Amino acid sequence: MGPSSCHLLILMPLLQLIIPGSTQCSLDSVMDKKIKDVLNRLEYSPSPVSKKLSCTSVKSQGRLASCPAGMTVTGCACGYGCGSWDVQGGTTCHCQCSVMDWTTARCCYLA
């Protein structure tokens, strides 16, 4: 092997370092930049009106407790340790146990 062949073998790895990497890497970087640019242009504007949840409890004798007008039942509690209840019409708690001394409705609305 002559000196020119040895020089060629030494230069080949150096030439690979000079040649840019695969086009896939540069395409990925271009796409990443485009995606970041689009995301940066998107505007997020939260609603200027912020609503607050306002709640109260209504306790009644017997098996039914109803919420005031404009409010919705979000939960019920029944006396005598009764855990069986349902909501009627979205505004009334109904305790399902046979004997009941009190019923409480948790009533809420967005203010």
N, C-alpha and C positions, 0 to 999 in steps of 0.2 A: 504494500500500500504506500502510495507516494504522499508527499507532504500536502498536496492539494486535496487529496481524499480525506486526510486527517482534518484539515481546516474545514472542509465541508461538513464533516460529522460534528465538529464542535459548533459550527454556526447554526445548524438545524435547530437545536433546542433554544438558542438565543432568538432565532427568527420567530419561533412559536410564542415567545414572550412579547414580542413586538406586535404581532398580529392581534387585532381586537378579539375578544371572546366571542362566543357563539351569538348569533343574532337573536336567539330566544331570550337571552339575558337582557339585551338592550330593548327588545320588544316588551318584556315584562316591566322594565323601568319606565318606559314611555307610557304604558297602560296605567301603571301606578300613579304617575304624575297626572295623567288625564283624569283619573278617578278622584284624586285629591283635589284637583282644580274644580271639578263639578261639585263635590261635596262642600268646598269652601264657598261656592256661589249660592248654595241653598240657604234660604233664610228660615230661621225658626222664630216665629213671633207668638209667644204664649198669649192666650186670651187676656185682654185687658181687664175683663171682669172675672174676679175670683169669687167662687161661691163657697159658702160655709155651711156645714151640716149642723142644723139646730135640732135638738131632741129634748123630749120631756117624757115623763112617765105618768100614766093615768091609771089609778087604782079604783076598782069598783067592787061592790058587794056582789056575790053570786058568781055565775059562770061566764059573764060577758064584760069586756071593757073596750070602749070605743075611743078612737082618736078624734081630736077636734078636726073641723073642716080644713082641708088642704094638707093634712099630715098623713103619713103612711106608717103602718105597723112594721117595725123591724125586729120585734121579738116579743115574747109573752112569758109570763110567770103565773103559776097557779098555786093557790093555797093547799094545805094538807099534803104537801110534798108531791102533788100530782104533776107528772111530766108530760102528760098527753094533752096537747092543744093544737089548734089550727087557726088559720087566719081566714076570716070571712070578708069578702069584698075588698080586701086590701086595707081595711080600716078598723076591723074589729077582731079582738082576740076571743077565742072560744075555748074554755077549758073543758075537756071531754070526760073527766071523772064524774061519777054519779053525784057525790056530795061535794060542794065547793063553798068555802066561806069568802074567798076573794080572788080576784083576777087582776093582773096588772099588764097593761100594754105599753111597750116602748114605742113612742111615736116620733117620727123625724120628718124634716123637710129641708130642701136646699134654700138657703137665704142669700 
